[in-house]
């Protein structure tokens, strides 16, 4: 049975949740991901607390991916800092929506087995993010 669901908690009001959801569902299909994904949007401080507690990283981040498949569940929880998304959008001179999409698909790529632990894998992750963003702009 194929399960593909996207749920949002505290989705930013400046982005189109239905367009982002539809696009993420199509990306899940391309990545052959069959699970329920919940995106929780929170502040920098809330995500920093999770980063320290669960990953022992005392740094701000834009997303943390919790893959629950190792616990026998067909779901994942992705925690996103909306403040980091906005700050990164300004830094990289892209729209807030583009940065939001990049961060969201970044989490899906982790679930599909991509990582960003070294320069080669980071480059491949960025390439996959850009290909996905290109599809978002064609569709929306």
Buried (B, 14 or more C-beta within 10 A) or exposed (E): EEEBEBEBEEBBEEBEEEBBBBBBBBBBEEBEBEBBBBBBBBEBEBBBEBBEEEEEEEEBBBBBBBBBEEEEEBBBBBBBBBBBBBBBBEEEEBEBBBBBBBBBBBBBBBBBEBEBEEEEEEEBBBEBBEEBBEBBEEEE
